[in-house]
Each structure stands twice: as C-alpha cells, then as structure tokens.
Amino acid sequence: MLPREPLTAGPVILRIPEDKDLDPLIRAYADPAVTRFIPFVPEEYGKDDALAWFAKAQDAWEGGGAQFVIADAGTGEFLGASLLKPPDRFGNSEIGYMLARWARGRGVATAAVRSLTDWGFSHGMPRIELLTGVENIASQRVAYRSGYTREGVLREEYATLDGVRHDSIAFSRLAGDPSDPIEPFLPFFPGGFPSGSLTDGVVRLSPLVPGDADDYHAMQSDPESYKYSVPPQAPSYADSVMRCRHAGMWWLSGQRVELAIRRAGTGAFAGHIQLANVVAPLEQAMVGYSLHRDHRGHGLMTRAVNLLVEWAFEHTALHRIIAGTALENTASQRVLERAGFTREFIVKGLLPRPDGTRVDDLQWARHR
C-alpha cells in the first residue's frame, strides 16, 4: 500500500480527506461545469453522495491507490480532489482530478497532477495514464502542462447519466519521461478557447464549437460547397457534429485549427476556414475554406484567409502556408491571389470527382 502522507505541491497540498471537507465537496459537485465530464455524478449531489465519495476514497487507499483532497497550502481551504487508482496487473495506474469552481485559473490542477504523478513514480509505478473528455479542453491543457503525452482518441469511452456515450483523449507519462510542460505548437487566439477570436471589423474568425454543427452541416451539404471537397460529397450529420466537438482537441494537439467565419456586425455564420495538414518539422500547414452561398460575392473569404495566415505567421512557427484548387475553381484562385498566395505547380490527377474521374490540382503557397 502507498503511505498515507500529505504531499506539498507549490501553492497547494494534497492531504487525506477530513470531515471538514464534506460541505465544500458538495458545493464543488453542485457545479455543472465540474460534473459535465465526470460519469454518474447525480444532478442533485447531496450529503449521501459525498459520504459515498469518502467511502470510495478509503477503498482506493486499501486497494493500493490514493485519494487526496487538494487544499490551499496557506489556508487549508478545499480546492478539489485527486486520485491515483490502484495499480493494474502490470503496475500501471491512472490519475484523475476534480477542481472546484473557486480554485480555477491558479494552476492548482497542474500543480496537483505533477506532484501526484511524481509521487506515484517514486513508489514504483512505471506508467500513469490520464483520460479526459474530448471537449474538456481545460483538462487537456493540464495534461500537457504536466508533461503527459497525448496517445489518441478512445471512441465512446464513457457514458453520462443520460445514456449518451462520449469520446475520451488518452494521455500517459512513463517513469523515465521528461516532466517538462509540453507547449502547444498552435496557440489559441487571445482570450483562449472557445472565447478568443480574430476580426478585421468585417469578418470575425472564432473557434468551431458544437453549437455550430447545424450551420456547418447545412453549408457543407450544398453541392456548390462540397464539389471541390476531398472526397467530393456531403458529410454525414454525425461527421459534422464530430468535427465541431473535436475542434478544440485538434487545435490544442497541434493537428489543425477549425474556425467559423462570422459577420463581425451580426455574428451570423458565413463559412468555415481551417489550417490543416500541419507538418511541424517543415513549419508548413494547408489552408482550406468554404463559404455559405448567402454570403458569397462580398470579399469575406479573402479577408478570412488574410486574417488566419497573418495570425499564423505572427504567433506560430509556421513558415509556409499552402493551398490547392481544382483548375476550374477560379473563384477560389481569385481568393488566394488577393490574399498574397503564389501559384507554384500542378499535380496531375490528384483530385477525385463525383463521377470517379480525377482532375489536376493547382498548388499555391504564401511564405512568412
């Protein structure tokens, strides 16, 4: 069994749960932002639920794991909880944590996770996993800041009380891994995710979020929108929802940036733009875009492309942004020309067409 000892973690301490933690535990779990990503937490969390939590904490210790309260190092105030599950048959463990609303934005979760992870390694655990909901961007940032490596998506890994199943992101650290924070290759816009945005006063680029799914799907279901897509077909509604739900995770992991194009004055959804096919060693990414038919002919896409490329060159390591257009897609070519891109070469037969034929792709690039 692990020793029942308090751990010092910078501004916080991890200690054994005490009776005085009962009321703040109930208040913490009354916050929907806390329970949204934790399976099977009742909507009306009460004293009996908190007492059951205390009993499970005891079970964790007796099973070879550890469950701590996260408290302020100076005042002893309850800030959250952290768990190191009993090791499996290979000696591996899994870490979990919960942070109360009044403790956010202070680095508390990162301090607790780093301390508990190092403590687990010091007691012989070879590997510690961390699972977090695909939309739980705050928790994913804690994982990266705690030196955890993203391993992949676990499809429909857990279910909430309403019976809906959700994807998780798997992270891990090995005992021999460096503990340095992992900095994102693609930082969020000023203001963070999902609040941050870019604007030139006419268009506004904001992160694609689940609430955009219907608008995005309607636009991408228009044959004029998808005829130049790869593949050249409308997405399923499930795929559109998935894109909007995974957008934050993709961005934070450095895979791609998915954005809604909006009218700056009204906030109306006008289109979609992305940085995808990110190749960090080459410092290169590809821009792609679609515009809703009701917003065409006003120069919005040229503005959007300029905003995104200029942000990328100023705030990321990207040196080269590329794009590709079918030879007959003159509207897209005009956008790229106005946005400062240069024609480079033609790739023969690259793009599939709905009838099974293939057409040439005209490649473009803009450099820092």
Number of C-alpha atoms within 10 A of each C-alpha: 12 14 10 12 11 12 17 17 20 13 14 25 25 26 19 17 19 10 8 10 17 17 13 16 25 18 13 23 26 19 14 13 14 15 18 16 21 19 13 14 17 14 13 10 17 16 13 10 16 18 15 11 15 18 11 13 21 16 15 18 20 13 14 16 22 25 26 25 27 31 25 19 15 9 8 13 17 25 25 27 23 22 21 25 20 21 17 11 7 9 12 18 24 20 21 17 20 21 22 21 17 11 18 13 9 10 14 22 29 21 21 28 24 20 19 24 25 15 15 23 18 11 11 11 19 17 20 23 22 23 21 22 23 24 21 18 18 14 22 25 20 21 27 22 22 22 23 27 20 18 11 10 18 16 12 13 14 17 15 16 13 8 9 9 14 16 20 21 20 20 21 20 22 18 16 9 12 11 17 11 17 17 14 15 18 22 17 19 17 10 9 11 19 15 11 13 17 18 17 12 9 14 23 24 28 22 27 25 21 17 11 18 20 14 17 25 19 15 23 25 16 14 13 14 19 17 17 20 20 12 13 16 17 20 15 12 16 10 13 20 19 15 19 23 21 20 22 26 21 17 22 21 20 19 19 21 25 25 25 27 29 22 19 16 10 9 13 15 20 23 26 25 23 20 25 20 16 20 13 15 8 11 14 19 24 18 21 19 20 23 22 19 13 10 16 13 10 9 13 20 26 17 20 27 23 18 18 19 22 12 13 20 15 11 14 14 16 22 16 17 22 22 22 24 21 20 14 13 13 11 10 20 22 12 19 25 15 15 18 15 20 17 16 12 12 16 13 11 12 13 19 17 16 12 7 6 9 13 15 17 20 20 19 21 21 18 14 12
